[in-house]
């Protein structure tokens, strides 16, 4: 059964009913208990004594109070006035049962055992679990040595890489500026045209400029690639063009010093590796 809460209007109505019933009982010579039993509720309905705001009351009890007040010509207490501000009654939670002596003894024993275990862990800490790093302390260093870059230039971004990235970023910005500039110019020039024509003209011009930019850049990169291949294909030829005597002008006419002359190598017919021949003059 859903119960409601008493409002101030219900409490005032019950007080007026109690006063009216008490006056009628005194005139009829009956006791106050008999008058109180006229509006006593059944066993399944909550008690109305003493009435106070917030106590539970059933809907049938509210209807009975309203009917009795209307019989006694109390027009100020309508059913709407009695129910205004009323809410569904939520009973308070039942009180927590008192723990038994056995439960208290069990909790005390468990707390004592936990305190003993905590003390044992503090006095005799468990051994440290061996980790992979403890067993192989040099594994990380060995792994880093094995995977170390072969060249010093591979350790990070060198100047060549940074310059290449900077060149590509500037190239993209140049493309965007060219496309946007052409699109804006065509849009302003065709301001007397209709809107669809202006849009198609601007988009067409932007696409043409983008294709032209890509074609020019592709041609430039192709020429650079061809130049690199030609440069790599060229063979380096080394040739001795002259020989001289070291210290000839400083020593003058000193004939006793030994000088080393470098003989000029004639061209080899087979194109094999040259051999340097030295002669010692007395």
C-alpha positions as CSV (number, residue, x, y, z in Angstrom):
1,X,0.0,0.0,0.0
2,X,1.4,3.4,-1.0
3,X,1.4,5.9,1.8
4,X,1.5,9.7,1.7
5,X,3.0,12.2,4.1
6,X,0.8,14.5,6.3
7,X,0.7,18.2,5.4
8,X,0.0,21.2,7.6
9,X,-3.6,21.3,6.3
10,X,-4.2,17.6,7.2
11,X,-2.8,18.3,10.7
12,X,-5.1,21.3,11.2
13,X,-8.1,19.3,9.9
14,X,-7.4,16.5,12.4
15,X,-7.1,19.0,15.2
16,X,-10.4,20.6,14.3
17,X,-12.1,17.1,14.1
18,X,-10.7,16.1,17.5
19,X,-12.1,19.4,19.0
20,X,-15.5,18.9,17.5
21,X,-15.7,15.2,18.6
22,X,-14.6,16.1,22.1
23,X,-17.3,18.8,22.4
24,X,-20.0,16.4,21.1
25,X,-18.9,13.7,23.5
26,X,-19.2,16.1,26.5
27,X,-22.7,17.1,25.5
28,X,-23.7,13.4,25.1
29,X,-22.0,12.3,28.3
30,X,-19.7,9.9,26.7
31,X,-16.0,9.4,27.4
32,X,-13.2,10.8,25.5
33,X,-12.0,7.4,24.5
34,X,-15.3,6.6,22.7
35,X,-15.0,9.8,20.7
36,X,-11.4,9.0,19.8
37,X,-12.5,5.6,18.5
38,X,-14.8,7.1,15.9
39,X,-11.9,8.0,13.6
40,X,-9.5,5.2,14.7
41,X,-7.9,3.4,11.8
42,X,-7.8,-0.2,11.1
43,X,-4.8,-2.3,11.9
44,X,-3.3,-2.1,8.4
45,X,-3.5,1.7,8.2
46,X,-0.9,3.9,10.0
47,X,-1.8,5.6,13.2
48,X,-2.8,9.3,13.2
49,X,-2.0,10.0,16.8
50,X,-0.4,12.3,17.4
51,X,-0.7,14.1,14.1
52,X,2.5,15.8,12.7
53,X,3.8,16.9,9.4
54,X,5.7,14.2,7.6
55,X,4.0,11.2,9.3
56,X,2.5,8.5,7.0
57,X,-1.1,8.6,6.1
58,X,-3.1,6.5,3.6
59,X,-5.2,8.0,0.8
60,X,-8.4,6.5,2.3
61,X,-7.7,8.3,5.6
62,X,-7.3,11.6,3.7
63,X,-10.6,11.1,2.0
64,X,-12.3,10.2,5.3
65,X,-10.9,13.4,6.9
66,X,-12.1,15.5,3.9
67,X,-15.6,14.0,4.1
68,X,-15.9,14.6,7.9
69,X,-14.8,18.2,7.5
70,X,-17.3,18.8,4.7
71,X,-20.1,17.3,6.9
72,X,-19.1,19.8,9.6
73,X,-19.3,22.7,7.1
74,X,-15.6,23.4,6.8
75,X,-15.5,24.5,3.2
76,X,-11.9,25.8,3.5
77,X,-10.5,22.3,3.6
78,X,-10.9,20.9,0.1
79,X,-9.3,17.6,-1.0
80,X,-6.9,19.6,-3.2
81,X,-5.9,21.8,-0.2
82,X,-5.3,18.7,2.0
83,X,-3.1,17.0,-0.6
84,X,-1.1,20.1,-1.6
85,X,2.5,19.5,-0.6
86,X,2.1,15.8,0.2
87,X,4.7,13.4,-1.0
88,X,5.1,9.6,-1.2
89,X,6.2,8.4,2.2
90,X,9.5,6.6,2.3
91,X,10.0,4.7,5.5
92,X,13.3,5.2,7.3
93,X,15.8,2.3,7.0
94,X,15.6,-0.3,9.7
95,X,18.1,0.1,12.5
96,X,21.3,-1.9,12.2
97,X,21.1,-5.0,14.3
98,X,23.4,-5.2,17.2
99,X,26.2,-7.6,16.5
100,X,26.2,-10.8,18.6
101,X,29.0,-11.7,21.0
102,X,30.2,-14.5,18.7
103,X,30.6,-11.9,15.9
104,X,32.5,-9.5,18.1
105,X,34.8,-12.3,19.3
106,X,35.5,-13.4,15.7
107,X,36.3,-9.8,14.5
108,X,38.6,-9.3,17.5
109,X,40.4,-12.6,16.6
110,X,40.8,-11.6,13.0
111,X,42.1,-8.2,13.8
112,X,44.7,-9.7,16.2
113,X,45.8,-12.2,13.5
114,X,46.1,-9.5,10.9
115,X,48.2,-7.4,13.3
116,X,50.5,-10.4,13.9
117,X,51.0,-11.0,10.1
118,X,51.7,-7.3,9.6
119,X,54.3,-7.4,12.3
120,X,55.9,-10.5,10.8
121,X,56.1,-8.9,7.4
122,X,57.8,-5.8,8.9
123,X,60.3,-7.8,10.9
124,X,61.0,-10.5,8.3
125,X,60.3,-9.0,4.8
126,X,60.0,-11.5,2.0
127,X,62.9,-11.9,-0.4
128,X,63.0,-9.7,-3.4
129,X,61.7,-11.3,-6.6
130,X,64.4,-11.7,-9.1
131,X,63.8,-9.8,-12.3
132,X,65.2,-10.3,-15.8
133,X,67.4,-7.2,-15.3
134,X,68.8,-8.7,-12.1
135,X,69.7,-12.0,-13.8
136,X,71.1,-10.3,-17.0
137,X,72.3,-6.9,-16.0
138,X,74.2,-6.2,-19.3
139,X,71.5,-7.4,-21.7
140,X,70.2,-3.9,-22.4
141,X,73.7,-2.6,-23.2
142,X,74.4,-5.6,-25.4
143,X,71.1,-5.0,-27.3
144,X,71.9,-1.4,-27.8
145,X,75.4,-2.2,-29.1
146,X,74.1,-4.7,-31.6
147,X,71.4,-2.4,-32.9
148,X,73.7,0.7,-33.0
149,X,73.8,2.5,-36.3
150,X,76.7,1.7,-38.5
151,X,77.3,5.3,-39.6
152,X,77.6,8.3,-37.4
153,X,75.2,10.1,-39.7
154,X,72.4,7.6,-38.8
155,X,72.3,8.7,-35.2
156,X,69.9,11.6,-36.0
157,X,68.7,14.0,-38.6
158,X,71.7,15.5,-40.2
159,X,71.8,18.8,-42.1
160,X,71.1,17.2,-45.4
161,X,67.8,15.7,-44.1
162,X,66.7,18.9,-42.5
163,X,67.5,20.9,-45.6
164,X,65.5,18.4,-47.7
165,X,62.5,18.6,-45.4
166,X,62.7,22.4,-45.5
167,X,62.8,22.4,-49.3
168,X,59.8,20.2,-49.5
169,X,57.8,22.3,-47.0
170,X,58.6,25.5,-49.0
171,X,57.7,23.7,-52.2
172,X,54.2,22.8,-50.8
173,X,53.7,26.4,-49.6
174,X,54.7,27.7,-53.0
175,X,52.1,25.4,-54.7
176,X,49.4,26.5,-52.3
177,X,50.2,30.2,-52.8
178,X,50.2,29.8,-56.6
179,X,46.9,28.0,-56.7
180,X,45.2,30.4,-54.2
181,X,46.5,33.4,-56.0
182,X,45.3,32.2,-59.4
183,X,41.9,31.3,-57.9
184,X,41.5,34.7,-56.2
185,X,42.5,36.5,-59.4
186,X,40.0,34.6,-61.6
187,X,37.3,35.1,-59.0
188,X,37.8,38.9,-58.9
189,X,38.1,39.2,-62.7
190,X,34.8,37.3,-63.3
191,X,32.8,39.2,-60.8
192,X,30.2,40.2,-63.4
193,X,29.6,36.6,-64.4
194,X,27.0,34.4,-62.8
195,X,27.9,32.5,-59.6
196,X,28.1,29.0,-61.2
197,X,30.3,30.3,-64.0
198,X,32.6,32.0,-61.5
199,X,32.9,28.8,-59.5
200,X,33.7,26.7,-62.5
201,X,36.2,29.2,-63.8
202,X,38.0,29.4,-60.5
203,X,38.1,25.7,-60.0
204,X,39.2,25.1,-63.6
205,X,42.0,27.7,-63.3
206,X,43.2,26.2,-60.0
207,X,43.3,22.7,-61.4
208,X,45.3,23.9,-64.4
209,X,47.8,25.7,-62.2
210,X,48.1,22.7,-60.0
211,X,48.7,20.3,-62.9
212,X,51.3,22.8,-64.4
213,X,53.1,23.1,-61.0
214,X,53.3,19.3,-60.7
215,X,54.5,18.9,-64.3
216,X,57.2,21.5,-63.9
217,X,58.4,20.0,-60.6
218,X,58.4,16.5,-62.1
219,X,60.5,17.7,-65.0
220,X,62.9,19.4,-62.7
221,X,63.3,16.3,-60.6
222,X,63.8,14.1,-63.7
223,X,66.5,16.4,-65.0
224,X,68.2,16.4,-61.5
225,X,68.1,12.6,-61.5
226,X,69.6,12.4,-64.9
227,X,72.4,14.8,-64.0
228,X,73.2,12.6,-60.9
229,X,73.4,9.5,-63.0
230,X,75.7,11.2,-65.5
231,X,77.9,12.5,-62.7
232,X,78.2,9.0,-61.2
233,X,79.0,7.4,-64.6
234,X,81.9,9.8,-65.3
235,X,85.3,8.2,-64.4
236,X,88.0,10.1,-62.7
237,X,91.4,10.2,-64.5
238,X,94.6,11.0,-62.6
239,X,97.8,12.0,-64.4
240,X,101.2,13.3,-63.3
241,X,101.8,16.5,-65.2
242,X,105.2,17.5,-63.7
243,X,108.1,16.5,-61.4
244,X,110.5,18.5,-59.3
245,X,113.3,18.2,-56.8
246,X,112.5,19.1,-53.3
247,X,115.0,21.6,-51.8
248,X,116.9,22.3,-55.0
249,X,116.9,26.1,-54.7
250,X,117.6,26.1,-50.9
251,X,120.8,24.0,-51.0
252,X,122.5,25.7,-53.9
253,X,125.6,23.8,-55.3
254,X,125.8,21.2,-52.5
255,X,126.7,18.1,-54.5
256,X,127.2,15.8,-51.5
257,X,123.4,15.7,-50.7
258,X,121.4,12.8,-52.1
259,X,118.4,13.9,-54.1
260,X,115.4,11.8,-55.1
261,X,114.1,12.4,-58.5
262,X,110.6,11.3,-59.6
263,X,110.7,10.0,-63.2
264,X,107.7,10.8,-65.3
265,X,105.7,7.7,-66.1
266,X,105.0,7.2,-69.8
267,X,101.5,6.3,-70.8
268,X,100.8,2.6,-70.5
269,X,99.4,1.1,-73.6
270,X,97.2,-1.4,-71.7
271,X,95.8,1.2,-69.4
272,X,96.9,-0.7,-66.3
273,X,97.7,0.7,-62.9
274,X,100.8,3.0,-62.9
275,X,103.9,2.2,-60.9
276,X,106.0,4.9,-59.4
277,X,109.8,4.5,-60.1
278,X,112.4,6.4,-58.0
279,X,116.1,6.8,-58.8
280,X,118.8,7.9,-56.5
281,X,121.5,10.2,-58.0
282,X,124.9,10.5,-56.5
